[in-house]
Amino acid sequence: MGSDRAPLLTLRDAVLTRPGRGEVLRVPYLDVREGEVLALIGPNGAGKTTLVLALAALLPLAQGELRYRGQRVGPRRSLAYRRRIAVVMQEPLLLRGSVWENVALGLTLRGLPKATIAARVEQALQQLGIADLAQRPARRLSGGEARRVSLARALAVAPDILFLDEPLTALDTPTRRQLLEDLGALFRRRAWSAVYVTHDFNEALALADRIAVVMDGQVRQVGPPEEVFRAPLDVDVARFVGVETVLAGRVIHEEDGFVRVDVGPWTVEAVAQARVGQEVYVCLRPEHITLWPPDTPIPRSSARNRVVGRVRRVIPLGPVVKVVVDSHGLALIAQITRTSAQTLGLHEGQEVALTFKASAAHIIPREARPIHPQP
């Protein structure tokens, strides 16, 4: 989606420091491309907000450089650059006055003609579905309404790049879901360039053309959402994007793109490129593991892997159930529907069979290190 687009913003060889903490972020290379949404995802405290503030030239770099349309953003150019962007932080930070006055603020500060301000404010209010709130005092808005006003204020200035730092945090589920849908529709319709910070992988999947995974002050992986979801580069990224079973093993056979991995009590067949003798991790998402009664004949399919184990925990999670199974001392975690769990009559101590496809077993070399993106 955004892979063939020209870089609009580049961060290269960047190091950020904080007083009393030393180095907090190191990024060899990261770019934001024309007309794409780049999501920065990672756990709390990973450095996502620090990175977005650096990209917005709101935090100085100890080393490295930020370039916008090929021009270095230094002290002399930072103000001109900041006039071309808009930043939406976690808290709306609305001023006293009406919704209309808040949305008009950035335009007024830029000294635009009154007619232009009026037209842009009306357009932004319409885009966010809050035209009926124009004259309401901004301090009397609900959380969802305040977030929409904050977004409208940012969009009204027609930024080249829109930076959003967890804009849906602390909203109730229905409000968050609706605003996420509206944001997605706006991004698709307008082809804006945006950097969207979130710790929620589902938000990133819904909005982003590319994802950058930030952990421990480093960008650990960058790529299209499906690629990051399907093929994480290291175990930390794998766990963050939903892998719950990680088995350490050694490749004992390789042929025609298939490998067999010895994980101790049994072996795993996987679709992968690896050499015999290589130490690896076998990663499995819970939804890729199927449970069966232990004596049921398993139908022929591409599920090359079958093991038997005993249920250790059954964890209801709304419409699905998470099941922790012990197989000869190895823990495997499956996720099945509540209906399937009832059909199986799942309970702790029950023996079950587990199957999963060779293509579902993602192999990560144990020596894997973060691979930094390059231009």
C-alpha positions in Angstrom: 0.0 0.0 0.0 2.6 2.6 1.0 5.8 0.6 0.0 6.4 2.3 -3.4 5.7 5.8 -2.2 8.5 8.4 -1.8 9.7 9.3 1.7 8.2 12.5 2.9 10.0 12.5 6.3 13.2 10.6 7.2 14.9 10.0 10.6 18.5 8.8 10.3 21.1 7.7 12.9 19.0 9.3 15.6 19.8 9.2 19.3 17.6 10.9 21.9 18.6 11.4 25.5 16.8 12.5 28.6 18.3 14.2 31.7 19.1 11.6 34.4 18.2 8.7 32.1 20.8 8.9 29.4 20.0 7.4 26.0 16.2 6.6 25.6 15.9 6.1 21.9 18.2 4.9 19.0 16.8 4.8 15.5 19.2 4.0 12.6 16.6 4.8 10.0 12.8 5.4 9.8 10.8 7.1 7.1 7.2 8.3 6.7 6.0 8.1 3.1 3.7 10.3 1.0 0.1 9.4 1.6 0.6 6.6 4.0 -0.4 5.9 7.6 2.6 4.6 9.6 1.6 3.1 13.0 4.1 3.1 15.9 3.2 0.2 18.1 4.7 -1.3 21.2 4.2 -1.8 24.9 3.8 1.1 27.4 7.2 2.8 28.0 8.7 1.4 24.8 9.6 4.9 23.5 6.7 5.5 21.1 5.8 8.9 22.3 9.5 9.9 22.4 9.8 8.8 18.8 6.7 10.7 17.6 7.9 13.8 19.4 11.2 13.5 17.6 9.5 13.1 14.3 7.5 16.2 15.0 10.7 18.1 15.9 9.3 18.7 19.4 12.3 16.9 21.0 15.9 17.7 20.0 18.1 14.9 18.7 21.4 14.3 20.5 22.7 12.7 17.3 21.4 12.1 13.8 19.1 14.1 11.6 15.5 14.7 10.6 14.7 15.5 7.0 11.4 16.8 5.5 11.1 16.6 1.8 14.9 16.2 1.6 15.7 19.3 3.7 17.3 18.9 7.0 15.1 20.1 9.9 17.5 22.0 12.1 16.9 24.9 14.6 16.4 27.4 11.7 13.9 25.2 9.9 12.0 23.7 12.8 9.4 26.4 13.0 8.6 26.3 9.3 8.4 22.5 9.5 6.1 22.6 12.5 3.7 24.9 10.5 3.4 22.0 8.0 2.4 19.4 10.5 -0.3 18.9 13.2 0.0 16.9 16.5 -2.8 15.3 18.4 -1.8 14.1 21.9 -3.5 11.7 24.2 -5.4 14.4 26.1 -7.4 16.8 23.9 -6.1 20.0 25.6 -9.1 22.1 24.6 -9.1 25.8 25.4 -12.0 27.9 26.9 -14.5 29.0 24.3 -16.7 27.2 21.8 -15.9 24.1 19.7 -15.8 26.4 16.6 -13.2 28.7 18.3 -11.0 25.7 19.3 -11.1 24.2 15.7 -10.2 27.7 14.3 -7.2 28.2 16.6 -4.4 26.9 14.4 -5.8 28.8 11.4 -6.1 32.0 13.4 -2.5 31.7 14.6 -1.4 31.2 11.0 -3.0 34.6 10.1 -5.3 33.2 7.4 -8.2 35.3 6.0 -11.5 35.0 8.0 -13.3 33.5 5.0 -10.7 30.8 4.6 -10.8 30.1 8.4 -14.6 29.7 8.3 -14.6 27.4 5.3 -11.9 25.1 6.8 -13.5 25.0 10.2 -16.9 24.0 8.7 -15.2 21.3 6.6 -13.3 19.9 9.5 -16.4 19.8 11.7 -18.3 18.0 9.0 -15.5 15.5 8.5 -15.5 14.6 12.2 -19.3 14.6 12.4 -19.5 17.4 15.0 -21.0 20.3 13.0 -23.9 20.3 15.5 -21.5 21.0 18.4 -19.9 24.1 16.8 -21.3 26.6 19.4 -21.1 24.3 22.4 -18.6 25.2 25.1 -15.5 23.0 24.6 -15.3 22.3 28.4 -18.7 20.6 28.3 -17.9 17.9 25.9 -17.8 14.1 26.5 -14.5 12.3 26.1 -15.4 11.1 22.6 -16.6 14.6 21.5 -13.5 16.2 22.9 -11.3 13.8 20.9 -13.2 14.6 17.7 -12.7 18.4 18.3 -9.0 17.8 18.8 -8.8 15.9 15.6 -10.9 18.5 13.7 -8.5 21.2 15.0 -5.6 19.3 13.6 -7.2 18.5 10.2 -8.4 22.1 9.7 -4.8 23.3 9.1 -4.4 20.8 6.3 -1.1 19.4 7.6 1.4 17.6 5.3 1.8 15.1 8.2 -0.6 14.3 11.0 0.9 12.9 14.2 -1.5 11.2 16.6 -0.3 9.9 20.0 -2.8 7.3 21.2 -5.8 9.5 20.4 -8.3 6.8 21.4 -6.9 6.1 24.9 -9.4 6.0 27.8 -12.5 6.1 25.6 -15.3 3.6 26.2 -15.4 0.7 23.8 -18.4 1.8 21.6 -17.0 5.4 21.3 -13.5 4.1 20.5 -14.8 1.6 17.9 -16.8 4.3 16.1 -14.0 6.8 16.2 -11.6 4.2 14.8 -14.0 3.5 12.0 -14.4 7.2 11.2 -10.6 7.7 11.3 -10.1 4.8 8.9 -12.6 6.2 6.5 -11.0 9.6 6.6 -7.5 8.2 6.0 -8.7 6.1 3.0 -10.7 9.0 1.5 -8.1 11.7 1.9 -4.8 9.8 1.5 -3.2 11.8 4.3 0.3 11.1 5.6 0.0 10.2 9.2 2.0 8.7 12.1 -0.3 6.9 14.5 0.9 5.8 17.9 -0.8 3.0 19.7 -0.2 0.0 22.0 -3.2 -1.8 20.5 -2.3 -4.0 17.5 -5.9 -4.1 16.3 -5.9 -0.3 15.9 -2.8 -0.5 13.8 -4.3 -3.3 11.7 -7.4 -1.2 11.0 -5.5 2.0 10.0 -1.9 1.5 9.0 -0.2 0.9 5.6 3.0 0.1 7.5 3.8 -0.7 11.1 7.0 0.1 13.1 7.3 -2.0 16.3 9.1 0.0 19.0 10.5 -1.8 22.0 13.1 -0.7 24.6 13.9 2.5 22.7 14.5 0.7 19.4 12.6 0.2 16.2 12.6 -3.6 16.1 10.6 -4.3 12.9 9.0 -2.3 10.1 6.7 -3.6 7.4 3.1 -4.0 6.2 0.7 -5.1 9.1 0.1 -8.6 7.7 3.9 -9.2 7.4 4.6 -8.1 10.9 1.6 -10.1 12.2 2.6 -13.3 10.2 6.4 -13.1 10.3 7.8 -11.3 13.4 11.5 -11.0 13.4 12.2 -11.8 17.0 10.5 -13.4 20.0 9.7 -10.1 21.7 7.9 -8.8 18.6 6.2 -12.2 18.2 4.7 -12.1 21.7 3.6 -8.5 21.3 1.6 -9.3 18.1 -0.2 -12.2 19.7 2.1 -15.3 19.7 1.5 -17.2 23.0 3.3 -20.5 22.4 7.1 -20.2 22.0 9.1 -23.5 21.9 12.9 -23.7 21.8 14.3 -26.3 19.5 16.9 -27.4 17.0 16.4 -28.1 13.3 17.0 -31.8 12.6 15.8 -32.0 9.0 15.3 -29.7 6.0 13.9 -30.5 2.6 12.0 -28.5 -0.1 11.2 -25.6 2.2 10.0 -27.7 5.1 11.9 -28.2 8.3 11.5 -30.6 11.2 12.4 -29.1 14.6 13.2 -31.2 17.7 11.6 -29.4 20.7 12.3 -32.1 23.2 9.5 -34.6 23.7 8.3 -34.3 20.1 9.1 -32.7 16.8 7.4 -29.9 14.8 7.1 -29.7 11.1 7.2 -26.1 9.7 7.4 -24.2 6.4 10.7 -22.4 6.8 14.2 -21.8 5.5 16.7 -23.0 8.1 19.8 -25.2 8.3 20.1 -28.5 10.0 21.6 -28.0 13.5 20.3 -24.4 13.8 18.9 -23.4 17.1 15.4 -21.8 16.6 12.2 -20.8 18.3 8.9 -22.3 17.1 6.1 -19.7 17.4 2.4 -20.5 17.4 -0.6 -18.1 17.6 -3.4 -19.5 19.8 -6.0 -19.3 17.0 -3.9 -21.6 14.8 -4.1 -24.5 17.2 -7.1 -26.9 17.0 -8.3 -29.1 19.8 -9.8 -32.6 19.5 -10.9 -35.4 21.8 -7.8 -37.6 22.1 -9.2 -40.7 20.4 -10.9 -38.9 17.5 -9.5 -39.9 14.0 -8.0 -36.6 12.7 -9.1 -35.9 9.2 -6.4 -35.7 6.5 -5.4 -32.1 6.0 -2.5 -29.8 5.9 -2.3 -30.0 9.7 1.0 -32.0 9.8 1.5 -31.6 13.5 -0.4 -33.6 16.1 0.4 -33.9 19.8 -1.5 -35.1 22.9 -1.6 -33.2 26.2 -3.6 -32.4 29.3 -5.7 -29.3 29.9 -4.2 -27.2 32.7 -6.4 -24.1 32.5 -9.6 -23.0 30.8 -9.9 -19.2 30.6 -13.2 -17.7 29.3 -12.7 -14.5 27.3 -16.1 -13.5 26.1 -17.0 -15.3 22.9 -13.7 -17.3 22.9 -11.9 -19.5 25.4 -8.2 -19.7 26.0 -7.0 -23.2 26.8 -3.5 -23.9 28.3 -2.4 -27.5 27.5 0.6 -29.3 29.0 2.2 -31.8 26.5 5.1 -33.7 28.1 6.2 -30.6 30.0 5.7 -28.1 27.2 2.9 -25.5 27.4 0.8 -24.9 24.3 -2.0 -22.2 24.3 -5.0 -22.5 22.1 -7.9 -20.2 21.5 -11.2 -21.7 20.5 -14.8 -20.6 20.4 -17.0 -20.9 23.5 -19.2 -23.3 21.4 -16.3 -25.5 20.6 -15.2 -25.6 24.3 -18.7 -26.6 25.3 -18.8 -29.3 22.6 -15.5 -30.7 23.8 -16.7 -30.4 27.5 -13.4 -28.9 28.4 -12.2 -29.0 32.0 -8.9 -29.0 33.8 -7.1 -32.4 33.7 -8.9 -33.5 30.5 -6.7 -35.2 27.8 -6.9 -33.6 24.4 -5.2 -33.8 21.0 -3.8 -30.6 19.4 -3.2 -30.1 15.7 -1.7 -27.2 13.8 -0.5 -26.7 10.2 3.2 -26.6 9.2 2.5 -23.1 7.8 1.2 -21.9 11.2 4.5 -22.7 12.9 6.7 -19.6 12.5 10.4 -20.2 12.9 12.7 -17.5 14.4 16.5 -18.2 14.6 17.5 -18.0 18.3 20.4 -15.6 17.4 17.8 -13.2 15.8 18.5 -9.6 16.5 16.5 -6.5 15.6 16.8 -5.8 11.9 16.8 -2.0 11.3 15.0 -0.8 8.2 17.2 0.8 5.5 16.2 3.4 2.9 
